[in-house]
Structures are given as structure tokens and as C-alpha cells.
Amino acid sequence: MVSLRVRARLLCVALFLLVPAARGEPVTLTDDRGVSISLARPAQRIVTLAPSLAELVFAAGAGDRLIAVSTYTDYPPAAARLPVIGSHGRVDVERVLALAPDLVLAWQSGNPARDLARLERLGIPVFTVEPRRLGDIARALRAVGVLAGTRQLAEAAAEAFEREVGRLAVVQGKKPLRVFFEIWHEPLVTVSDAHLIGDLVAHCGGTNVFGGLALLTPRIARESLYAADPDAVISSVSNGARDGARALWRDLPQLRAVREDRVYAVDPSLLHRQGPRVLDGFHAICASLDLARGGR
């Protein structure tokens, strides 16, 4: 029979062995600003400041560590049930502090720098993410896995993402097309090639007619669009409904793409959110350009 003293010693040994696994090793990682952040252990209480970041956290196997999200976070469904601590344009710093997170994931070009700086001054680690290329999504998944201590799950998700990118990005021999991608209709707003969507268009064999502009999401005058006269228009304004996109563009018959019915639609939630589901948006862009090549 094991004595109480021996049992107590065995319990102490067991607890000692469990503590390192629970606490994890210290983590140091550099974000997309070039800022290095350090955590004493993998994050257990995470706040995300953009819907795409919540999707990344769940895809990296750390959904159970997410405690609050931003407005419009509706995927996966479990994320939609979490407390909301602000929008992309305003972070409720006081609410964030009250939740005592050990990590905030931020959207570099979407969240106010002043709010992020204030969180950092108050001692909250902030890690910013800004995917500009398809490969950056896989890199972001791996980063979340490191920060949350879910490396194996995150690595599996990143590798699956990369395999699907390789499967979809087969454009050799296809007719190149000049493309206008619309993210807002009035006023007209597009993306440059510095934006992730610009990279998707290129992977599908398209040339972004305003790809060389400096801003991520430049506003475009109609006269400039007439001069560019793209082969195809892809709109992310009508929630993926092609008939809706056609109706929006009906009043621009000067464009060859409109006259020849090469106006297409993609779901904005698959492209405006720079997370793993962007693969579905990638597929939609490629499918639209294939239709345009076939005159459909």
C-alpha cells in the first residue's frame, strides 16, 4: 500500500512535470511592422482586431484561446459568439484592458496606430499582421501557431493552404487579361498590386490595370477607367451576385468589358478578409477570368 507521504511526493512530481507543458516556453517573434514581441509563454487569452484574424486563430488551432473579436466577425460561428471590443477603425482600449489578454492580434493597415500604441504603452503585447501575398497567409498561420503554442496544428493548416495554392495557380498557356477589380462602386475604389487581391489577380493570369498605383486601395476617376479600358471587371460589391454586378455597371457602356458582358462578381467576405478562406476567393477570381477568356 502506498503511504500518504509517497502519494504526496508522486503528486508533486506529477505537478512539476505538468507545469512546463502548461506554461510553455518563452516566445519571441517579429510582426509585419518589423516589431519584435516577447511572451513569457504561449498566449492563452487572445483578442483579434479584424475578422480575418479571428479566422486565422481558429484555423491555427487556437480558437479556444480567443476571448474577444472586432465587429463583423462572423466566421467561424464560434467566433461570432464572442464579445466585441471595437471596429477596425476604433478599438475600445478600456474593454480590451478589462479582459486582460496576453496577446492582441492587429491588422496593420486597418487598425488605428494610435490605439495599438496605447495598448502597447499599457503593457499589452500587440502583434500586427498584414498579408500582401498568398504565401503570407501560410506565414501568418505559422506565426499564430508559435504565439499560441499550437505549432503542429498551425503547420498542418499552412501546408494544406500551400498545397491548394499550388493546385489552383496553373495559368500557363492561358490568355492574359487586363482586369479592373472593384471593391467600392461610388466612388470607384480598386486595389493596387501591393494588395493581396492584386497578387490573386496575377496568380490567375490577370494584369491589374491600376496595379502600379502607390496606395493599397486607390480611388479611381471614371475617366481613368475609360482610358484603361480593361478586358474584364470583377466586382466584390454585390456579394457574389453576377446579376447585381452587371446592374451596377450597366451605366458604363463606354467600357468594352461592359459592352461584351465580361463583368463578374465575387463574395467580398472571401477576399476583403485576408485569412485562409481567401482560397475560395482565389478560386472565384480564376473562374471569372476563365469565363472571360471563353467569352461567357
N, C-alpha and C positions, 0 to 999 in steps of 0.2 A: 504494500500500500504506500502510495506517495505521500510524504508528510506535507503539512501546510507550508513549512519553510521551503521545501523543494518546489512545491507548486508556485509559491510566490517568486522564487528565483526564475523558474521557467517562464512565468508570465512577464517578468521584467525583460528577459532575453527576447521574448516574442515581440514585446512593445518596442524594444530597441531596434529590432530588425525591420519593423514596420515603419518607423519614423522616417528614415531616409526615403523610402518609397513614397510616403505621403507628401513629404516636403519637397522632394525632388532636388535636383542640382541647380545652382545659380544659372541664370540665363542672361546673356548679353547679345544683342542683335542690332544691326543698323537698319533704319527705316528708309523710306523713299525720299526723305528730306536730306539724307546723309547724317541723321542724328542717331547716335548710339544710345540705347536704353538698356538698363540692367534691372533684372528682377532677382530677388533673393531665392525664389523658387518659381516654378511654372505657375502662371496665373490661374486662380480659382474663381475669381469674380471679374467678369469681363463686361464692358459696356461698348456698344458699337454706335457710331455716329452716321451711318448710312445703311440703307437696306442691303446693298451688296456686301457689306462687311459682315452682317448677320449671316448671310448665306455662306460666306467663306468660313465662318466659325463652325457652323453646323457641318459643312462639307469636310472640314478638317477633323471632325470627330470631337469637337469641344462644345457642342450645343448645351450640354448640361452645366457649363460654366458661365453661360451668357445670362446676365441678370437684368439688362435694360437695353433698349434699342431706340432708334430715331423714328420719326413719322414715316408713314408709307411702308414700313417693314411688314410684309405680309407673307413672306416665304422663307423657310417652310412654315406650315401652320403653327408650329410650336413657338416660333419667333413672334408671331402676331399677337400672342397672348401675354407678352412681357410688358413691363412698364415702359412708357415713352418718356424720354428725357430731353426732347427738343427736335428741331428740324435740321436739315443740312445747313440752313443759313443762320441758325441760332441754337446754341447749346445752353440748356438750363444748368449752369455750373453748380448752383446750390443743390439741386436734386441729385446731380452726379455725386457730389461730395457726401450727401446723406446716405447714399447707397454703399459707400466705402469700397469702390472697386480697386483691384490691384493692377488693372490694365484697362486703358481706353484705346480702342482702335478707331482711327480717324481717317477721313477722306481728304487728302491733301488739297485738292483744288476745289472742294465743295464746302468744307467747314471753315468758319471764320478763324483766321490765325490768332486773333486776339483771345478767343475763347480757349483755344488749345494752349496758348501761352499761359493763360491764367490757371488752367488745370495743372500745368507743369510747375508753376510757381507754388501751388498749394500741395505739391508732393505727389500728384497722380502721374504715373508713367503713361505717356502718350506715344503710340506707335502709328505712324501715318502710312497709308497705302495708296498708291496711285498707278494702277496698271495702264501702261501705254501700248503694250504689245501682248499678243496672245500668250507668249511664254511667261509674261509677268503674272498671269493668273496662277499658273502652277507654282511659281516662286512665292506668291502670296500665301497659297495653301501651305507650303512647307514652312513659311515663317510663322503662321498661326500655330502649326503643329509644334514648333520649337517653343513658342511663347506659352502655349497652354499645356505642354507636356504630352501631346498626342502625336508624336512624330510618326509612328508606324501607320496610323490611320490617315494622317495627312499625306504621307508619302504615297500610299496606295491611291488616294484621290488624285494627287498630282500626276502620277504616272498614267492613270486612266484618262485624265484630261489630255495629256500629251499624245497618247495613242489616238484619241479621237480627232485631235487637230491634224495629225498626220494622215488619218483616213480621209478627212474632208478636204484638205488642201491639195487637191490634184487639179491643176489648171493648165498643165502643159498641153499645148496644141489648141487651146480654146481661143476664140476670137477676143482680143482685148476690147474693153468697152469703157467709154468715158462716162462717169457716174456723178450725179448730184445726190447727196444724201441729206435728207431734210429731218431736222429734229424740232423745228418750230415753223409754223406757216406764216403767221402775221405778227411781227415781221419775220422774214425768211432767215432762218438760222441753220447753219450747217456745221460740219466738223472739218478740222484740218488733218493732215497726216500725222500730227503729233498726238492725236486722239486714238484710243483703242479702236474705235469704229473705222477710222482710216486704215488701220492695219488689217481689219477684217475685209474691207473692200479690196485691198491689194491682194490678200490671200485668195480671194475669189476671182482674180483675174480682172479686176476693175481698176481704173485710174480715177482718183478723186479729183474733180475739176478744180476744186479750191484747196487741194491738199497742201499747197505751198504757203498758205497764209500762216501768220505767226500765232494767232490766237487759237486756243483749243476749239472754241465754238464761235466762230465769227458770224456777224450779221451780214447778209448779202443783199445788195440792191438788185431789183429786178433787171435793171439794165445790164448789170454784170452777168447775171444768169443768162440773159438773152445772148450776150456775146460769147459765153462759154458753150451754149447750145449742146448739152450733154446727150449721149446716146440713150441713157436711161435715168429715171428718177426713182429713188427709193425713199419712201416716207415712213417715219416712225411716229406720225401724229395721229393716225386713225386707228390705233390699237390693233393693227394687223389686218384690218379690213380693206381689201384692194378697192372695192367699190367706193369706200369712203375716201381713199386717197385719190381716186380718179375724180371724184366730185370736187375735192379741194383744188385740183389742178386744172379743172375744166376752163377756167378763165385765163389760162396762159397758152392759147393755141399757137403763139409765136414759136414755142419750143417744139422741136422735131420730136422729142420723146413723148410729148402730149399728143401731137397730131397722129403719131404712129402707135399710140396706146402702149407705150413702154413705161408706164407708171406702176410701181409696185408698193406693197406695204409690208412692214414687219412690226411685231409687237414691241413697243418701247421697253417693257419690263425685262426683255431678254437682251437688250443692247445698252440701255442707259444705266443699267446696274452691272458693274464690272466684276461679276462673280462667275462661278462655274457654269451657270445657265447661259452664259454668253455663247456657249457652243450651239445652243438652239438658234440663237440669233445669227450666228455664223452660217449655219445651215440655211436659214431663211434668205440671207443675202445671196449666197451662192446659187440657191434655187431660183431666185428672182433674176439673176444675171443669165442663168441658163435659159430661162423663159425668153429673156430679151434677145439672146442670140438666136433663138428659134422663131422669133417674130411673134411671140404669144403674150 
